[in-house]
Amino acid sequence: MIFETSERTRELSEKLLAFMDKYIYPSEAIYQSQLDTSKGSWQSPLVMEELKSEARKQNLWNLFLPESKLGGGLTNLEYAPLCEIMGRSLIAPEAFNCAAPDTGNMETLVRYGTEQQKEQWLAPLLDGKIRSTFCMTEPDVASSDATNIQSSIVRENDEYVVNGHKWWSSGAMDQRCTLLIFMGKSDPNAEKYRQQSMILIPKETPGVTIKRSMPVFGYDDAPRGHAEIEFRDVRIPLSNILLGEGRGFEIAQGRLGPGRIHHCMRLIGMAERALEGLCRRAKDRVAFNKPLSEQGVVRQQIAESRMEIDQSRLLTLYTAWKMDTVGNKEARKEISEIKVVATKMACAVLDRAIQVHGAAGVCDDFGLARAYAKSRSIRIADGPDEVHTNLIGRFELKKYD
């Protein structure tokens, strides 16, 4: 394998880096100020629409979707460095229409949606006119095992009736969220991995109730937020089923693979920016008559962070290369490996950056506390560490059968 950066990626990297410097970083404080002004309304700050408009003008739009001409026409390996650049700012992915959960939902529609479903939902998502959420996790069962889900999708004549209780549906609080992709059991008596189905539910459908917003370590993650949602006798046309009854688990596996590696790419960018901040702080602050950068323990923290970031990046690139060459299914082990490695790495680097910043690290002045909350939550999202390490162990032991 050769991780040589393609000419297309080099060109886009230069454009993205320039865009970040000129537009994204200067807009972060403006974004937060506008968000604070509209507190509780779940409205997107005006500056985000300005950023999105400029990104489209510069053809920095929908750079993901490696298996579709609707995206940037890039492979996973080509997209990885670009996604890392976007990950340096919490507001950047949306500015380029490359933010979760929309990216995963768009990939789902590209791969499994009908032409009618694509026209109704995929087109406005690709255009950035609406947002979406993915409803799988449930409060009453261990959702790390997706076969545990209890929500139901029952066919009645020419409709499906949906009932269930979901939570941590990211993006559902956003006023622009229009589409819910819902996973439930359509046949509890079928084979274990054929019991589940996925269905498209318009957010305003009668019976869909947003119960509450769910903060992450105290952050509400506005304007997108995370919601607890109740579905009570929600009636949906038969045409809204994805791929067919009993195909939900198959769709989930296809959807989560790319989503997981995108998280890892962004986390590497987040960690890289945190390390830069750590080093600047260490050079500027003096303690015990010398800069922190001359303290042995701080240098060790810098060195450990540098090594861990570089290791994570190489494993991410290898995983992306394997996804491109043999497919997502054959790269399951590597996807699990990087999902564990990158999230732990990001938490460790951010923790060191917080420590070097001292009291300033735990407030929002440097963005480290919010970034840590996000990276720590991703160790649970899309499968907790324990699920992925168990899978990795099983793959390793198979060599000795």
C-alpha positions in Angstrom: 0.0 0.0 0.0 1.2 3.5 -0.8 -0.3 6.5 1.0 0.7 9.0 -1.6 -1.5 12.0 -1.7 -3.3 12.4 -5.0 -3.0 15.6 -7.0 -6.8 16.2 -6.5 -6.4 15.8 -2.7 -3.4 18.2 -2.6 -5.4 20.8 -4.5 -8.4 20.4 -2.3 -6.3 20.4 0.9 -4.7 23.7 -0.1 -8.2 25.2 -0.8 -9.6 23.8 2.5 -6.7 25.1 4.6 -7.1 28.6 3.0 -10.8 28.5 3.6 -10.3 27.5 7.3 -7.9 30.4 7.8 -10.0 33.0 6.0 -13.5 32.0 7.0 -13.9 29.2 9.5 -11.6 30.2 12.4 -12.6 33.8 12.4 -16.3 32.7 12.4 -16.1 30.4 15.4 -16.6 33.2 18.0 -19.3 34.8 15.8 -21.1 31.4 15.5 -21.1 31.0 19.3 -22.3 34.5 19.9 -25.2 34.1 17.5 -26.0 30.7 19.0 -26.1 32.2 22.5 -28.4 35.0 21.3 -30.9 32.5 20.0 -30.5 30.2 23.0 -33.3 27.6 23.3 -34.6 28.2 19.8 -32.5 25.5 18.0 -32.0 27.9 15.1 -28.8 27.7 13.1 -26.6 30.8 13.3 -26.8 33.1 10.3 -23.0 32.9 9.9 -23.3 29.2 9.1 -25.4 29.9 6.0 -22.9 32.5 4.9 -20.1 29.9 5.3 -22.1 27.3 3.4 -22.7 29.7 0.6 -19.0 30.5 0.3 -18.0 26.8 0.4 -20.4 26.1 -2.5 -18.9 28.9 -4.5 -15.5 27.4 -4.1 -16.7 23.9 -4.9 -15.9 22.6 -1.4 -19.3 21.0 -1.1 -20.3 17.3 -0.5 -16.7 16.1 -0.7 -17.7 12.7 0.9 -19.7 9.9 -0.8 -16.8 7.9 -2.3 -19.2 5.4 -4.0 -21.3 8.0 -5.7 -20.9 10.7 -8.4 -23.1 12.9 -6.2 -20.1 13.6 -3.9 -16.6 14.9 -4.6 -15.6 11.9 -6.6 -12.9 11.0 -4.1 -11.9 7.6 -2.6 -11.9 7.1 1.2 -8.1 7.4 1.1 -8.3 10.7 -0.8 -11.1 12.1 1.5 -9.3 11.2 4.8 -6.8 14.2 4.8 -9.7 16.6 3.9 -11.9 15.3 6.6 -9.1 15.7 9.1 -8.8 19.4 8.1 -12.5 19.9 8.6 -12.2 18.2 12.0 -10.0 21.0 13.3 -13.2 23.1 13.9 -16.5 21.9 15.4 -18.3 24.1 12.9 -16.4 23.3 9.8 -18.0 19.9 8.7 -21.4 21.5 8.4 -20.0 24.4 6.4 -19.0 21.9 3.7 -22.1 19.8 4.1 -20.0 17.0 5.4 -21.4 16.7 8.9 -22.8 13.8 10.8 -25.4 12.4 11.0 -26.4 13.8 7.6 -23.4 12.2 5.8 -24.3 8.8 7.1 -28.0 9.3 6.2 -27.1 10.5 2.7 -24.9 7.5 2.2 -27.8 5.3 3.3 -30.1 6.9 0.8 -27.5 6.7 -2.0 -27.0 3.0 -1.4 -30.4 1.8 -0.4 -33.0 4.4 -1.3 -35.5 4.2 -4.2 -35.5 6.9 -6.9 -38.6 8.4 -5.2 -36.9 8.4 -1.8 -33.8 10.0 -3.3 -35.8 12.7 -5.0 -37.8 13.5 -1.9 -35.0 13.3 0.8 -31.5 12.9 -0.7 -31.7 15.9 -3.1 -32.5 18.5 -0.3 -29.9 16.9 2.0 -27.2 17.2 -0.7 -28.4 20.7 -1.3 -28.0 21.5 2.4 -31.7 22.7 2.7 -32.7 20.2 5.4 -31.0 18.1 8.1 -31.8 14.6 9.4 -31.3 12.2 12.2 -30.8 8.5 12.8 -33.1 6.8 15.4 -31.7 3.5 16.6 -30.5 3.8 20.2 -33.2 3.0 22.9 -33.2 3.8 26.6 -34.6 0.4 27.8 -32.1 -2.0 26.2 -28.4 -2.2 25.7 -28.3 -0.7 22.2 -24.6 -1.6 21.7 -26.3 -4.9 20.5 -28.6 -3.6 17.8 -30.5 -6.9 17.8 -31.9 -5.8 21.2 -34.0 -3.0 19.9 -37.7 -3.2 20.9 -39.3 -0.6 18.6 -41.8 -2.0 16.2 -42.7 -1.5 12.5 -45.9 -3.4 11.8 -47.6 -3.5 8.4 -51.3 -2.8 8.4 -52.9 -2.9 4.9 -51.2 -0.1 2.9 -49.3 1.5 5.8 -46.7 0.7 8.4 -47.5 1.5 12.0 -44.4 2.5 14.0 -44.1 2.4 17.8 -41.1 2.9 19.9 -38.9 5.0 22.3 -35.6 6.3 21.0 -32.9 8.6 22.5 -29.6 10.2 21.5 -31.0 10.9 18.1 -28.4 13.4 17.0 -29.6 16.4 15.0 -33.3 15.9 15.9 -33.5 19.1 17.9 -32.5 21.2 14.9 -35.3 23.3 13.4 -34.1 22.2 10.0 -34.3 18.5 10.8 -37.1 17.1 8.5 -36.2 13.4 8.1 -35.9 10.6 10.7 -34.4 7.3 9.7 -36.0 4.8 12.1 -34.9 1.2 12.9 -37.4 -1.2 14.4 -38.4 -4.8 14.4 -40.8 -5.8 11.6 -40.8 -9.5 12.3 -39.7 -10.6 15.9 -39.9 -14.3 14.8 -37.5 -14.1 11.9 -33.9 -15.1 11.9 -31.9 -12.9 14.3 -30.5 -10.5 11.8 -33.6 -10.4 9.6 -36.0 -9.1 12.3 -35.2 -5.4 11.8 -36.2 -2.9 9.2 -35.5 0.8 8.5 -38.1 3.3 7.5 -38.2 7.0 6.6 -40.3 9.1 8.8 -41.0 12.8 8.3 -40.4 14.6 11.6 -43.8 16.3 11.6 -45.8 13.0 11.2 -48.5 12.7 13.9 -47.4 10.5 16.7 -43.8 11.7 16.7 -43.0 13.5 19.9 -39.7 15.1 20.9 -39.6 14.4 24.6 -36.5 16.4 25.6 -33.1 17.5 24.5 -30.2 15.5 25.9 -27.0 17.4 26.8 -23.5 15.8 26.6 -21.4 16.6 29.7 -23.6 19.7 30.1 -23.4 20.8 26.4 -26.6 20.9 24.5 -24.8 20.8 21.2 -27.2 23.3 19.7 -28.4 23.9 17.1 -28.5 20.2 16.2 -28.8 18.7 19.7 -29.6 15.1 20.7 -33.2 14.1 21.4 -35.3 11.6 23.2 -38.2 10.8 20.9 -41.5 8.9 21.4 -43.2 7.2 18.4 -46.8 6.3 19.1 -49.0 4.8 16.4 -47.0 6.6 13.7 -48.5 5.8 10.3 -46.1 5.7 7.3 -46.7 4.7 3.7 -45.3 1.4 2.5 -43.1 3.3 0.0 -41.1 4.7 2.9 -39.4 1.4 3.8 -35.7 1.2 3.0 -34.6 -1.7 0.8 -37.3 -4.0 2.1 -38.5 -5.6 5.3 -35.9 -7.5 7.3 -33.0 -5.5 5.7 -32.4 -3.1 8.6 -29.4 -4.8 10.1 -27.8 -5.0 6.7 -28.3 -1.3 6.2 -27.0 -0.4 9.7 -23.8 -2.3 9.0 -23.4 -0.6 5.6 -24.1 2.8 7.1 -22.0 2.7 10.2 -18.7 1.7 8.6 -18.0 4.9 6.7 -19.5 6.9 9.5 -17.1 5.5 12.0 -14.0 6.2 9.9 -15.2 9.8 9.2 -15.4 10.3 13.0 -11.8 9.1 13.3 -10.6 11.4 10.5 -12.2 14.4 12.2 -10.9 13.4 15.6 -7.3 13.4 14.2 -7.8 17.0 13.1 -9.3 17.9 16.5 -6.3 16.4 18.3 -3.8 18.0 16.0 -5.3 21.4 16.7 -5.3 20.6 20.5 -1.6 19.7 20.3 -0.8 23.0 18.5 -2.6 24.8 21.3 -0.7 22.8 23.9 2.7 23.7 22.4 1.9 27.4 22.1 0.7 27.5 25.7 3.8 25.6 26.9 6.1 28.1 25.1 4.2 31.1 26.5 3.6 30.2 30.1 6.3 30.3 32.8 6.3 28.2 36.0 9.1 27.8 38.4 11.3 30.2 36.6 11.2 28.6 33.1 8.7 28.0 30.3 6.5 25.0 30.6 8.0 23.8 27.3 11.3 23.3 29.2 9.7 21.1 31.9 10.5 17.5 31.2 7.0 16.2 32.0 5.4 18.6 29.5 7.9 17.6 26.8 6.9 14.0 27.5 3.2 14.9 27.1 4.0 16.6 23.8 6.0 13.6 22.5 3.3 11.1 23.5 0.7 13.2 21.8 2.7 13.5 18.6 3.3 9.8 18.4 -0.3 8.8 19.1 -1.7 11.2 16.5 0.8 10.0 13.9 0.0 6.4 14.7 -3.8 7.0 14.5 -3.4 8.8 11.2 -1.5 6.0 9.6 -4.0 3.4 10.8 -6.9 5.6 9.5 -5.2 5.9 6.1 -4.6 2.1 6.0 -8.2 1.5 6.9 -9.4 3.9 4.2 -7.1 2.2 1.7 -8.5 -1.2 2.6 -12.1 0.0 2.3 -11.3 1.3 -1.2 -9.5 -1.9 -2.3 -11.5 -4.7 -0.8 -14.7 -3.1 0.5 -16.2 -2.0 3.8 -17.2 -5.5 4.8 -13.7 -6.9 4.4 -12.3 -3.9 6.3 -14.5 -4.4 9.4 -11.6 -5.3 11.7 -9.6 -2.2 10.7 -12.7 0.0 11.0 -13.1 -1.3 14.5 -9.4 -0.8 15.3 -9.4 2.8 14.3 -12.7 3.5 16.0 -11.1 2.4 19.3 -7.6 3.9 18.7 -8.6 7.3 17.4 -11.2 8.0 20.1 -8.8 7.1 22.9 -6.1 9.1 21.3 -8.2 12.2 20.9 -9.3 12.0 24.6 -5.7 11.5 25.7 -4.3 14.5 23.7 -7.2 16.8 24.7 -6.7 15.8 28.3 -3.0 16.7 28.2 -3.9 20.0 26.4 -6.4 20.8 29.2 -3.8 20.0 31.8 -1.2 22.3 30.3 -3.8 25.1 30.0 -4.7 24.7 33.6 -7.9 26.3 34.8 -8.3 27.9 31.3 -8.5 24.4 29.8 -11.8 23.5 31.6 -13.7 26.6 30.4 -14.7 27.4 26.9 -12.1 30.0 26.1 -9.9 27.6 24.2 -12.6 25.1 23.1 -10.8 22.2 24.8 -13.6 21.2 27.2 -16.2 21.1 24.5 -13.9 19.1 22.2 -13.1 16.7 25.0 -16.9 16.2 25.7 -17.4 15.4 22.0 -14.5 13.0 21.6 -15.4 11.2 24.9 -19.0 10.7 23.7 -17.8 9.2 20.4 -16.1 6.4 22.4 -19.7 5.3 23.0 -21.4 6.3 19.8 -21.5 3.9 16.8 -20.5 1.1 19.1 -18.6 1.4 22.4 -14.9 0.4 22.7 -15.8 -2.9 24.2 -17.9 -4.0 21.3 -15.2 -3.2 18.8 -12.4 -4.7 20.8 -14.4 -7.9 21.2 -14.8 -8.0 17.4 -11.1 -7.4 16.9 -10.3 -10.2 19.3 -12.6 -12.6 17.4 -10.9 -11.8 14.1 -7.5 -12.4 15.6 -8.5 -15.7 17.1 -9.9 -16.9 13.8 -6.3 -17.2 12.5 -5.8 -20.1 14.9 -8.9 -22.1 14.1 
